[in-house]
Amino acid sequence: MREGTATFIDILLAILLPPLGVFLKYECHAEFWICLLLTLFGYLPGIIYALYVLTQTN
């Protein structure tokens, strides 16, 4: 499996608990804090950002 691909579990966590899904991949880097902030402002922006971050290819 490639490094940039997201697994089913990553996608499921990004929908249920967006910051947790991002934390498991990036730990406490900027992506996690942005996702946490967006989730606090509104659940849907947190989900969208988490899915974007987890599915982007580098």
PDB file of N, H, CA, C and O in Angstrom:
ATOM      1  N   MET A   1       0.841  -1.171   0.000  1.00  0.00           N
ATOM      2  CA  MET A   1       0.000   0.000   0.000  1.00  0.00           C
ATOM      3  C   MET A   1       0.892   1.241   0.000  1.00  0.00           C
ATOM      4  O   MET A   1       1.940   1.260   0.646  1.00  0.00           O
ATOM      5  N   ARG A   2       0.473   2.268  -0.722  1.00  0.00           N
ATOM      6  H   ARG A   2      -0.379   2.252  -1.246  1.00  0.00           H
ATOM      7  CA  ARG A   2       1.252   3.489  -0.809  1.00  0.00           C
ATOM      8  C   ARG A   2       1.104   4.321   0.456  1.00  0.00           C
ATOM      9  O   ARG A   2       0.136   4.167   1.201  1.00  0.00           O
ATOM     10  N   GLU A   3       2.057   5.193   0.691  1.00  0.00           N
ATOM     11  H   GLU A   3       2.844   5.318   0.087  1.00  0.00           H
ATOM     12  CA  GLU A   3       2.061   6.052   1.865  1.00  0.00           C
ATOM     13  C   GLU A   3       0.903   7.051   1.859  1.00  0.00           C
ATOM     14  O   GLU A   3       0.351   7.349   2.919  1.00  0.00           O
ATOM     15  N   GLY A   4       0.528   7.569   0.704  1.00  0.00           N
ATOM     16  H   GLY A   4       0.977   7.327  -0.157  1.00  0.00           H
ATOM     17  CA  GLY A   4      -0.484   8.609   0.617  1.00  0.00           C
ATOM     18  C   GLY A   4      -1.915   8.114   0.603  1.00  0.00           C
ATOM     19  O   GLY A   4      -2.835   8.931   0.559  1.00  0.00           O
ATOM     20  N   THR A   5      -2.137   6.835   0.638  1.00  0.00           N
ATOM     21  H   THR A   5      -1.390   6.171   0.674  1.00  0.00           H
ATOM     22  CA  THR A   5      -3.499   6.337   0.587  1.00  0.00           C
ATOM     23  C   THR A   5      -4.089   6.197   1.981  1.00  0.00           C
ATOM     24  O   THR A   5      -3.381   5.916   2.948  1.00  0.00           O
ATOM     25  N   ALA A   6      -5.381   6.395   2.064  1.00  0.00           N
ATOM     26  H   ALA A   6      -5.956   6.624   1.278  1.00  0.00           H
ATOM     27  CA  ALA A   6      -6.089   6.262   3.332  1.00  0.00           C
ATOM     28  C   ALA A   6      -6.812   4.923   3.362  1.00  0.00           C
ATOM     29  O   ALA A   6      -7.387   4.499   2.360  1.00  0.00           O
ATOM     30  N   THR A   7      -6.782   4.274   4.489  1.00  0.00           N
ATOM     31  H   THR A   7      -6.314   4.618   5.303  1.00  0.00           H
ATOM     32  CA  THR A   7      -7.476   3.004   4.625  1.00  0.00           C
ATOM     33  C   THR A   7      -8.924   3.251   5.010  1.00  0.00           C
ATOM     34  O   THR A   7      -9.318   4.379   5.305  1.00  0.00           O
ATOM     35  N   PHE A   8      -9.698   2.198   5.004  1.00  0.00           N
ATOM     36  H   PHE A   8      -9.377   1.282   4.764  1.00  0.00           H
ATOM     37  CA  PHE A   8     -11.101   2.290   5.386  1.00  0.00           C
ATOM     38  C   PHE A   8     -11.232   2.777   6.824  1.00  0.00           C
ATOM     39  O   PHE A   8     -12.117   3.575   7.133  1.00  0.00           O
ATOM     40  N   ILE A   9     -10.359   2.303   7.698  1.00  0.00           N
ATOM     41  H   ILE A   9      -9.641   1.654   7.448  1.00  0.00           H
ATOM     42  CA  ILE A   9     -10.409   2.707   9.107  1.00  0.00           C
ATOM     43  C   ILE A   9     -10.108   4.199   9.244  1.00  0.00           C
ATOM     44  O   ILE A   9     -10.747   4.886  10.040  1.00  0.00           O
ATOM     45  N   ASP A  10      -9.146   4.704   8.479  1.00  0.00           N
ATOM     46  H   ASP A  10      -8.626   4.146   7.832  1.00  0.00           H
ATOM     47  CA  ASP A  10      -8.831   6.135   8.513  1.00  0.00           C
ATOM     48  C   ASP A  10     -10.040   6.969   8.096  1.00  0.00           C
ATOM     49  O   ASP A  10     -10.356   7.976   8.729  1.00  0.00           O
ATOM     50  N   ILE A  11     -10.705   6.549   7.038  1.00  0.00           N
ATOM     51  H   ILE A  11     -10.448   5.731   6.523  1.00  0.00           H
ATOM     52  CA  ILE A  11     -11.885   7.272   6.552  1.00  0.00           C
ATOM     53  C   ILE A  11     -13.013   7.215   7.583  1.00  0.00           C
ATOM     54  O   ILE A  11     -13.669   8.224   7.843  1.00  0.00           O
ATOM     55  N   LEU A  12     -13.236   6.057   8.162  1.00  0.00           N
ATOM     56  H   LEU A  12     -12.704   5.237   7.951  1.00  0.00           H
ATOM     57  CA  LEU A  12     -14.297   5.903   9.163  1.00  0.00           C
ATOM     58  C   LEU A  12     -14.019   6.776  10.389  1.00  0.00           C
ATOM     59  O   LEU A  12     -14.933   7.426  10.898  1.00  0.00           O
ATOM     60  N   LEU A  13     -12.793   6.800  10.861  1.00  0.00           N
ATOM     61  H   LEU A  13     -12.051   6.272  10.448  1.00  0.00           H
ATOM     62  CA  LEU A  13     -12.442   7.650  11.997  1.00  0.00           C
ATOM     63  C   LEU A  13     -12.573   9.124  11.650  1.00  0.00           C
ATOM     64  O   LEU A  13     -12.966   9.930  12.494  1.00  0.00           O
ATOM     65  N   ALA A  14     -12.247   9.481  10.418  1.00  0.00           N
ATOM     66  H   ALA A  14     -11.927   8.827   9.732  1.00  0.00           H
ATOM     67  CA  ALA A  14     -12.370  10.875   9.996  1.00  0.00           C
ATOM     68  C   ALA A  14     -13.822  11.325   9.986  1.00  0.00           C
ATOM     69  O   ALA A  14     -14.101  12.509  10.176  1.00  0.00           O
ATOM     70  N   ILE A  15     -14.744  10.409   9.769  1.00  0.00           N
ATOM     71  H   ILE A  15     -14.518   9.447   9.614  1.00  0.00           H
ATOM     72  CA  ILE A  15     -16.165  10.759   9.775  1.00  0.00           C
ATOM     73  C   ILE A  15     -16.711  10.783  11.205  1.00  0.00           C
ATOM     74  O   ILE A  15     -17.474  11.680  11.563  1.00  0.00           O
ATOM     75  N   LEU A  16     -16.325   9.807  12.016  1.00  0.00           N
ATOM     76  H   LEU A  16     -15.705   9.078  11.726  1.00  0.00           H
ATOM     77  CA  LEU A  16     -16.852   9.725  13.379  1.00  0.00           C
ATOM     78  C   LEU A  16     -16.190  10.734  14.320  1.00  0.00           C
ATOM     79  O   LEU A  16     -16.879  11.480  15.016  1.00  0.00           O
ATOM     80  N   LEU A  17     -14.877  10.756  14.342  1.00  0.00           N
ATOM     81  H   LEU A  17     -14.317  10.149  13.777  1.00  0.00           H
ATOM     82  CA  LEU A  17     -14.098  11.657  15.202  1.00  0.00           C
ATOM     83  C   LEU A  17     -12.959  12.246  14.379  1.00  0.00           C
ATOM     84  O   LEU A  17     -11.848  11.715  14.393  1.00  0.00           O
ATOM     85  N   PRO A  18     -13.220  13.329  13.667  1.00  0.00           N
ATOM     86  CA  PRO A  18     -12.216  13.860  12.737  1.00  0.00           C
ATOM     87  C   PRO A  18     -10.833  14.102  13.341  1.00  0.00           C
ATOM     88  O   PRO A  18      -9.845  13.706  12.723  1.00  0.00           O
ATOM     89  N   PRO A  19     -10.705  14.732  14.517  1.00  0.00           N
ATOM     90  CA  PRO A  19      -9.342  14.946  15.036  1.00  0.00           C
ATOM     91  C   PRO A  19      -8.600  13.648  15.347  1.00  0.00           C
ATOM     92  O   PRO A  19      -7.380  13.592  15.198  1.00  0.00           O
ATOM     93  N   LEU A  20      -9.299  12.622  15.767  1.00  0.00           N
ATOM     94  H   LEU A  20     -10.291  12.667  15.888  1.00  0.00           H
ATOM     95  CA  LEU A  20      -8.648  11.351  16.069  1.00  0.00           C
ATOM     96  C   LEU A  20      -8.078  10.715  14.809  1.00  0.00           C
ATOM     97  O   LEU A  20      -6.964  10.191  14.824  1.00  0.00           O
ATOM     98  N   GLY A  21      -8.830  10.758  13.729  1.00  0.00           N
ATOM     99  H   GLY A  21      -9.735  11.184  13.717  1.00  0.00           H
ATOM    100  CA  GLY A  21      -8.335  10.199  12.474  1.00  0.00           C
ATOM    101  C   GLY A  21      -7.078  10.896  11.989  1.00  0.00           C
ATOM    102  O   GLY A  21      -6.151  10.252  11.500  1.00  0.00           O
ATOM    103  N   VAL A  22      -7.048  12.215  12.125  1.00  0.00           N
ATOM    104  H   VAL A  22      -7.802  12.738  12.523  1.00  0.00           H
ATOM    105  CA  VAL A  22      -5.875  12.977  11.706  1.00  0.00           C
ATOM    106  C   VAL A  22      -4.720  12.748  12.687  1.00  0.00           C
ATOM    107  O   VAL A  22      -3.565  12.650  12.271  1.00  0.00           O
ATOM    108  N   PHE A  23      -5.025  12.664  13.977  1.00  0.00           N
ATOM    109  H   PHE A  23      -5.963  12.743  14.315  1.00  0.00           H
ATOM    110  CA  PHE A  23      -3.984  12.440  14.982  1.00  0.00           C
ATOM    111  C   PHE A  23      -3.254  11.120  14.764  1.00  0.00           C
ATOM    112  O   PHE A  23      -2.036  11.053  14.926  1.00  0.00           O
ATOM    113  N   LEU A  24      -3.980  10.078  14.401  1.00  0.00           N
ATOM    114  H   LEU A  24      -4.970  10.132  14.269  1.00  0.00           H
ATOM    115  CA  LEU A  24      -3.343   8.779  14.201  1.00  0.00           C
ATOM    116  C   LEU A  24      -2.369   8.775  13.031  1.00  0.00           C
ATOM    117  O   LEU A  24      -1.447   7.960  12.989  1.00  0.00           O
ATOM    118  N   LYS A  25      -2.571   9.682  12.082  1.00  0.00           N
ATOM    119  H   LYS A  25      -3.319  10.344  12.116  1.00  0.00           H
ATOM    120  CA  LYS A  25      -1.662   9.739  10.938  1.00  0.00           C
ATOM    121  C   LYS A  25      -0.555  10.775  11.129  1.00  0.00           C
ATOM    122  O   LYS A  25       0.594  10.523  10.766  1.00  0.00           O
ATOM    123  N   TYR A  26      -0.887  11.933  11.691  1.00  0.00           N
ATOM    124  H   TYR A  26      -1.820  12.138  11.986  1.00  0.00           H
ATOM    125  CA  TYR A  26       0.070  13.041  11.770  1.00  0.00           C
ATOM    126  C   TYR A  26       0.528  13.372  13.181  1.00  0.00           C
ATOM    127  O   TYR A  26       1.377  14.247  13.352  1.00  0.00           O
ATOM    128  N   GLU A  27      -0.005  12.704  14.196  1.00  0.00           N
ATOM    129  H   GLU A  27      -0.694  11.993  14.057  1.00  0.00           H
ATOM    130  CA  GLU A  27       0.282  12.988  15.600  1.00  0.00           C
ATOM    131  C   GLU A  27      -0.057  14.441  15.907  1.00  0.00           C
ATOM    132  O   GLU A  27      -1.066  14.929  15.396  1.00  0.00           O
ATOM    133  N   CYS A  28       0.715  15.153  16.701  1.00  0.00           N
ATOM    134  H   CYS A  28       1.534  14.756  17.115  1.00  0.00           H
ATOM    135  CA  CYS A  28       0.352  16.516  17.134  1.00  0.00           C
ATOM    136  C   CYS A  28       0.963  17.599  16.249  1.00  0.00           C
ATOM    137  O   CYS A  28       1.458  18.602  16.761  1.00  0.00           O
ATOM    138  N   HIS A  29       0.936  17.416  14.968  1.00  0.00           N
ATOM    139  H   HIS A  29       0.534  16.601  14.552  1.00  0.00           H
ATOM    140  CA  HIS A  29       1.451  18.422  14.045  1.00  0.00           C
ATOM    141  C   HIS A  29       0.327  19.397  13.702  1.00  0.00           C
ATOM    142  O   HIS A  29      -0.775  19.291  14.239  1.00  0.00           O
ATOM    143  N   ALA A  30       0.599  20.320  12.831  1.00  0.00           N
ATOM    144  H   ALA A  30       1.495  20.406  12.395  1.00  0.00           H
ATOM    145  CA  ALA A  30      -0.349  21.381  12.501  1.00  0.00           C
ATOM    146  C   ALA A  30      -1.668  20.837  11.950  1.00  0.00           C
ATOM    147  O   ALA A  30      -2.726  21.410  12.208  1.00  0.00           O
ATOM    148  N   GLU A  31      -1.616  19.746  11.203  1.00  0.00           N
ATOM    149  H   GLU A  31      -0.757  19.280  10.993  1.00  0.00           H
ATOM    150  CA  GLU A  31      -2.839  19.184  10.631  1.00  0.00           C
ATOM    151  C   GLU A  31      -3.840  18.800  11.720  1.00  0.00           C
ATOM    152  O   GLU A  31      -5.041  19.026  11.574  1.00  0.00           O
ATOM    153  N   PHE A  32      -3.341  18.221  12.806  1.00  0.00           N
ATOM    154  H   PHE A  32      -2.366  18.037  12.924  1.00  0.00           H
ATOM    155  CA  PHE A  32      -4.218  17.824  13.914  1.00  0.00           C
ATOM    156  C   PHE A  32      -4.872  19.042  14.544  1.00  0.00           C
ATOM    157  O   PHE A  32      -6.080  19.040  14.782  1.00  0.00           O
ATOM    158  N   TRP A  33      -4.092  20.081  14.817  1.00  0.00           N
ATOM    159  H   TRP A  33      -3.111  20.082  14.623  1.00  0.00           H
ATOM    160  CA  TRP A  33      -4.639  21.260  15.489  1.00  0.00           C
ATOM    161  C   TRP A  33      -5.633  22.008  14.604  1.00  0.00           C
ATOM    162  O   TRP A  33      -6.629  22.535  15.101  1.00  0.00           O
ATOM    163  N   ILE A  34      -5.377  22.057  13.318  1.00  0.00           N
ATOM    164  H   ILE A  34      -4.568  21.629  12.914  1.00  0.00           H
ATOM    165  CA  ILE A  34      -6.333  22.687  12.397  1.00  0.00           C
ATOM    166  C   ILE A  34      -7.632  21.896  12.391  1.00  0.00           C
ATOM    167  O   ILE A  34      -8.715  22.479  12.436  1.00  0.00           O
ATOM    168  N   CYS A  35      -7.531  20.580  12.336  1.00  0.00           N
ATOM    169  H   CYS A  35      -6.651  20.107  12.299  1.00  0.00           H
ATOM    170  CA  CYS A  35      -8.719  19.733  12.332  1.00  0.00           C
ATOM    171  C   CYS A  35      -9.500  19.885  13.635  1.00  0.00           C
ATOM    172  O   CYS A  35     -10.730  19.950  13.617  1.00  0.00           O
ATOM    173  N   LEU A  36      -8.805  19.940  14.747  1.00  0.00           N
ATOM    174  H   LEU A  36      -7.806  19.887  14.762  1.00  0.00           H
ATOM    175  CA  LEU A  36      -9.466  20.109  16.039  1.00  0.00           C
ATOM    176  C   LEU A  36     -10.191  21.445  16.099  1.00  0.00           C
ATOM    177  O   LEU A  36     -11.331  21.509  16.558  1.00  0.00           O
ATOM    178  N   LEU A  37      -9.559  22.491  15.651  1.00  0.00           N
ATOM    179  H   LEU A  37      -8.633  22.440  15.278  1.00  0.00           H
ATOM    180  CA  LEU A  37     -10.177  23.812  15.641  1.00  0.00           C
ATOM    181  C   LEU A  37     -11.403  23.857  14.733  1.00  0.00           C
ATOM    182  O   LEU A  37     -12.437  24.406  15.112  1.00  0.00           O
ATOM    183  N   LEU A  38     -11.291  23.285  13.542  1.00  0.00           N
ATOM    184  H   LEU A  38     -10.450  22.839  13.234  1.00  0.00           H
ATOM    185  CA  LEU A  38     -12.433  23.254  12.628  1.00  0.00           C
ATOM    186  C   LEU A  38     -13.572  22.413  13.181  1.00  0.00           C
ATOM    187  O   LEU A  38     -14.739  22.748  12.974  1.00  0.00           O
ATOM    188  N   THR A  39     -13.260  21.333  13.879  1.00  0.00           N
ATOM    189  H   THR A  39     -12.313  21.061  14.048  1.00  0.00           H
ATOM    190  CA  THR A  39     -14.284  20.493  14.468  1.00  0.00           C
ATOM    191  C   THR A  39     -15.000  21.230  15.602  1.00  0.00           C
ATOM    192  O   THR A  39     -16.208  21.073  15.779  1.00  0.00           O
ATOM    193  N   LEU A  40     -14.268  22.020  16.355  1.00  0.00           N
ATOM    194  H   LEU A  40     -13.287  22.148  16.211  1.00  0.00           H
ATOM    195  CA  LEU A  40     -14.891  22.797  17.424  1.00  0.00           C
ATOM    196  C   LEU A  40     -15.808  23.887  16.865  1.00  0.00           C
ATOM    197  O   LEU A  40     -16.847  24.188  17.454  1.00  0.00           O
ATOM    198  N   PHE A  41     -15.428  24.475  15.736  1.00  0.00           N
ATOM    199  H   PHE A  41     -14.584  24.231  15.257  1.00  0.00           H
ATOM    200  CA  PHE A  41     -16.271  25.489  15.102  1.00  0.00           C
ATOM    201  C   PHE A  41     -17.511  24.885  14.467  1.00  0.00           C
ATOM    202  O   PHE A  41     -18.562  25.523  14.414  1.00  0.00           O
ATOM    203  N   GLY A  42     -17.392  23.690  13.998  1.00  0.00           N
ATOM    204  H   GLY A  42     -16.537  23.172  14.040  1.00  0.00           H
ATOM    205  CA  GLY A  42     -18.509  23.004  13.367  1.00  0.00           C
ATOM    206  C   GLY A  42     -18.074  21.620  12.968  1.00  0.00           C
ATOM    207  O   GLY A  42     -16.971  21.434  12.452  1.00  0.00           O
ATOM    208  N   TYR A  43     -18.914  20.663  13.197  1.00  0.00           N
ATOM    209  H   TYR A  43     -19.809  20.813  13.616  1.00  0.00           H
ATOM    210  CA  TYR A  43     -18.545  19.265  12.963  1.00  0.00           C
ATOM    211  C   TYR A  43     -18.259  18.997  11.486  1.00  0.00           C
ATOM    212  O   TYR A  43     -17.310  18.284  11.160  1.00  0.00           O
ATOM    213  N   LEU A  44     -19.054  19.551  10.609  1.00  0.00           N
ATOM    214  H   LEU A  44     -19.825  20.131  10.873  1.00  0.00           H
ATOM    215  CA  LEU A  44     -18.897  19.306   9.170  1.00  0.00           C
ATOM    216  C   LEU A  44     -17.579  19.848   8.611  1.00  0.00           C
ATOM    217  O   LEU A  44     -16.929  19.142   7.840  1.00  0.00           O
ATOM    218  N   PRO A  45     -17.154  21.061   8.958  1.00  0.00           N
ATOM    219  CA  PRO A  45     -15.838  21.502   8.461  1.00  0.00           C
ATOM    220  C   PRO A  45     -14.694  20.610   8.935  1.00  0.00           C
ATOM    221  O   PRO A  45     -13.724  20.412   8.204  1.00  0.00           O
ATOM    222  N   GLY A  46     -14.793  20.075  10.137  1.00  0.00           N
ATOM    223  H   GLY A  46     -15.581  20.236  10.732  1.00  0.00           H
ATOM    224  CA  GLY A  46     -13.773  19.161  10.643  1.00  0.00           C
ATOM    225  C   GLY A  46     -13.723  17.878   9.841  1.00  0.00           C
ATOM    226  O   GLY A  46     -12.642  17.369   9.544  1.00  0.00           O
ATOM    227  N   ILE A  47     -14.885  17.354   9.487  1.00  0.00           N
ATOM    228  H   ILE A  47     -15.763  17.768   9.728  1.00  0.00           H
ATOM    229  CA  ILE A  47     -14.952  16.133   8.672  1.00  0.00           C
ATOM    230  C   ILE A  47     -14.364  16.374   7.284  1.00  0.00           C
ATOM    231  O   ILE A  47     -13.584  15.566   6.780  1.00  0.00           O
ATOM    232  N   ILE A  48     -14.742  17.480   6.680  1.00  0.00           N
ATOM    233  H   ILE A  48     -15.375  18.137   7.090  1.00  0.00           H
ATOM    234  CA  ILE A  48     -14.260  17.784   5.332  1.00  0.00           C
ATOM    235  C   ILE A  48     -12.746  17.935   5.329  1.00  0.00           C
ATOM    236  O   ILE A  48     -12.069  17.394   4.455  1.00  0.00           O
ATOM    237  N   TYR A  49     -12.215  18.664   6.297  1.00  0.00           N
ATOM    238  H   TYR A  49     -12.765  19.103   7.008  1.00  0.00           H
ATOM    239  CA  TYR A  49     -10.764  18.841   6.365  1.00  0.00           C
ATOM    240  C   TYR A  49     -10.056  17.522   6.642  1.00  0.00           C
ATOM    241  O   TYR A  49      -9.031  17.233   6.024  1.00  0.00           O
ATOM    242  N   ALA A  50     -10.583  16.721   7.554  1.00  0.00           N
ATOM    243  H   ALA A  50     -11.416  16.956   8.055  1.00  0.00           H
ATOM    244  CA  ALA A  50      -9.956  15.435   7.871  1.00  0.00           C
ATOM    245  C   ALA A  50      -9.927  14.528   6.649  1.00  0.00           C
ATOM    246  O   ALA A  50      -8.911  13.890   6.375  1.00  0.00           O
ATOM    247  N   LEU A  51     -11.028  14.465   5.916  1.00  0.00           N
ATOM    248  H   LEU A  51     -11.854  14.983   6.139  1.00  0.00           H
ATOM    249  CA  LEU A  51     -11.053  13.639   4.714  1.00  0.00           C
ATOM    250  C   LEU A  51     -10.073  14.156   3.663  1.00  0.00           C
ATOM    251  O   LEU A  51      -9.413  13.374   2.979  1.00  0.00           O
ATOM    252  N   TYR A  52      -9.987  15.468   3.544  1.00  0.00           N
ATOM    253  H   TYR A  52     -10.524  16.103   4.099  1.00  0.00           H
ATOM    254  CA  TYR A  52      -9.050  16.054   2.598  1.00  0.00           C
ATOM    255  C   TYR A  52      -7.610  15.701   2.970  1.00  0.00           C
ATOM    256  O   TYR A  52      -6.833  15.268   2.119  1.00  0.00           O
ATOM    257  N   VAL A  53      -7.259  15.887   4.234  1.00  0.00           N
ATOM    258  H   VAL A  53      -7.890  16.240   4.925  1.00  0.00           H
ATOM    259  CA  VAL A  53      -5.885  15.637   4.681  1.00  0.00           C
ATOM    260  C   VAL A  53      -5.523  14.170   4.557  1.00  0.00           C
ATOM    261  O   VAL A  53      -4.405  13.841   4.159  1.00  0.00           O
ATOM    262  N   LEU A  54      -6.450  13.283   4.891  1.00  0.00           N
ATOM    263  H   LEU A  54      -7.358  13.550   5.214  1.00  0.00           H
ATOM    264  CA  LEU A  54      -6.142  11.858   4.869  1.00  0.00           C
ATOM    265  C   LEU A  54      -6.089  11.277   3.467  1.00  0.00           C
ATOM    266  O   LEU A  54      -5.405  10.279   3.241  1.00  0.00           O
ATOM    267  N   THR A  55      -6.793  11.876   2.527  1.00  0.00           N
ATOM    268  H   THR A  55      -7.349  12.687   2.710  1.00  0.00           H
ATOM    269  CA  THR A  55      -6.823  11.326   1.177  1.00  0.00           C
ATOM    270  C   THR A  55      -5.879  12.017   0.203  1.00  0.00           C
ATOM    271  O   THR A  55      -5.714  11.553  -0.925  1.00  0.00           O
ATOM    272  N   GLN A  56      -5.253  13.120   0.618  1.00  0.00           N
ATOM    273  H   GLN A  56      -5.387  13.497   1.534  1.00  0.00           H
ATOM    274  CA  GLN A  56      -4.342  13.797  -0.298  1.00  0.00           C
ATOM    275  C   GLN A  56      -3.089  12.965  -0.505  1.00  0.00           C
ATOM    276  O   GLN A  56      -2.652  12.246   0.394  1.00  0.00           O
ATOM    277  N   THR A  57      -2.526  13.066  -1.675  1.00  0.00           N
ATOM    278  H   THR A  57      -2.881  13.650  -2.405  1.00  0.00           H
ATOM    279  CA  THR A  57      -1.296  12.323  -1.976  1.00  0.00           C
ATOM    280  C   THR A  57      -0.141  13.299  -1.994  1.00  0.00           C
ATOM    281  O   THR A  57      -0.257  14.402  -2.529  1.00  0.00           O
ATOM    282  N   ASN A  58       0.957  12.901  -1.417  1.00  0.00           N
ATOM    283  H   ASN A  58       1.051  12.005  -0.982  1.00  0.00           H
ATOM    284  CA  ASN A  58       2.145  13.763  -1.371  1.00  0.00           C
ATOM    285  C   ASN A  58       3.211  13.221  -2.272  1.00  0.00           C
ATOM    286  O   ASN A  58       4.290  13.805  -2.373  1.00  0.00           O
TER     287      ASN A  58
END
